Amino acid sequence: MTMKRSKMISCALLLMVSAGCTAPNQKSAGGDDMKTGIQYLSPVGLHRNPAFSQVVVTAGNARTVYVGGQNSVDSSGAIIGKGDLKAQTEQVYKNLETALAAGGAKLENVVKWTIYIVEGQPMEPAFGVFQQVWGRRPNPPAITLVYVSGLADPDFLLEMDAVAVVPVE
């Protein structure tokens, strides 16, 4: 991918989710949850965006749950939403919620998403689903979006993995 295309993708992502942004020179702010030992940071000098955190720091008595790449298959292995990025994204989030629950985590425990979208697919449907799923929860996770030439099955349009941090009570 060329540097110009990479910048265009980054700019498009930032523009799409930039409602309510603050000035870039604002002091670092975010949710510091001292009970869980998780800090969500938007350092001075980095763009502040309400849709994602730039840095998430964890410390203390917590369990980390790593969820491998989830795609749009149901429990029987059938691909849901062939050719439909929005439908595939909805299935991916269902799978992520199931996987997180198996590790004792919930969506609000996620501190990092990585989203892989097949080149040529628009990112807007995927981020629309993310905004619906995340809702108005505070402290959005850090997010990385990567365009890839393909995934494990040619019918997959999107794959996501997650890292969650759950306080140990």
N, C-alpha and C positions, 0 to 999 in steps of 0.2 A: 504494500500500500504506500502510495506516495505521501510525502509530508503534507502537501496541500490537501489531499483527500482526508488524511488523518485530522488535520485542523478543522476541515469542514464538518466532519462527523462530530468532533468535540463541540464545535460551535452549535451545531444543530441540536445536540443533546442538551447543551446548556440553555439554548433559547427555548426549547420545548418545555423545560421544567423550571424556568426562571421566575415565575410569578412570585412576588414578595421578596426578591433578593435585596440584600443590604449592600451598602458600599463596601468595596474591597478592602478599604483601610480600617474598617471597624475592628475593634478588639476581638480577640478570640472569644467565641461564645459557644454555648451548646449545653447539652444536658450532662451534668456531672451527677451521676447516681452513686453516691457514696455507699449505699447499702450493697450494691452489686459490684462496686469497684470498676465501673465502666465510665469512661469519659468520651464524649462526642465533641470533637474539636473542629473549628473552622479557623485556622490560624490567619493572623494578619498577613497579607501578601498573597493569599489564595482566594479565589472566588468563593463567595458564600452563597449557597443555594439551599432552599428549604426541602428539596427533594432528595438530597444525599449529604452525608458527612464526608469531609475530606480525610479525617483521621479518627480512628477509634482506638482507644487505649484501654486495656483490661489489666486488672491487678487484683490480688486478694483471693478469697476463697470462692472460686468459681470452676465450673466444668465447661470445657470447650467441646462443641459438637461440630464436626466437619461432615457436610453432606456432599457426596460426589455428584457429578453432573446428572441432572434429571432432564428427561425429555418427555415427549407427549404420549407415552404409552400408558394404557390403563393396566389394571392388575392382571389381566389375561395376556398382556403383551401386544394388544391391538393398538395401532397408531390412531390417536384421536386428532381430528382436524387436518387431514391431509390437504396441503395447499392453502391452509388458513392460519396465518400467524397468530391472530387473536385467539382462536380456539386452541391452538397448540400452547400458547402462553398460559391460558386458563388451566389446562391440564397439567402443565409443568408446575404451577403454583399448588395445585392439589397434591401432586406428588411430593413437592417440597414440604408441605405441611405434614403429610404422612411420615416422611423421613425424619423431620424435626421432632415430631411427637415420639417416634421410636427412641430418640436420644434424650427425651425428657425436655425438649425445647418447644417454643412457640415462635411465631413470626416476629413478635416484638423482641425476642432474644437474638435475632440475626444482627450481626455487626458488619457483615460483608457479603455482597452478592457478586458473582461474576456471571455475566450474560454473554452468551455466544450466539450471534445471529448470522445466518448464511447470507453472504454478499448478495446484493440485489433486493433483499427484503427491507421494507421500511421499518424503522425502529418505533414509530409512533404507536402502532397497535400493541406492541409489547409493553411500552411504558404506560399506555393507557390502562392496561390490565394491572400493572404494578401500582399505579395511583389508586385504582379501585381497591385492590387487595390491602395496600398499606393504609389507606384511609387517612385519618387525622392523627395517627399515632405520632408521638413526639420522637425525636432523635432517629431520623432515617439512617439506614446503614450506609457505609461506604459502598460505592457501586463502580464496577468496571464493565464497560461494554466493549466487546471485541467482535469485529466482522471476520468471519472465517469462510474459506472456500467450500467447505462441506463438513458434515457431521457423520456419525457412525452409520446412519441409514440415509439414503438420498431423500427420503420423504420428511426427515426432520428439518425444521426451519429454525429451531431455537433449542438451546440447552442452557441450563443454569445450575450453578453450584452455590453453596452457602456455608458460612461459618457463623455459629451462634455461640453465645457465652451465657451460661445459666448459673445464677448464684447457688452455691451449696448452702443449704439451710442447716 
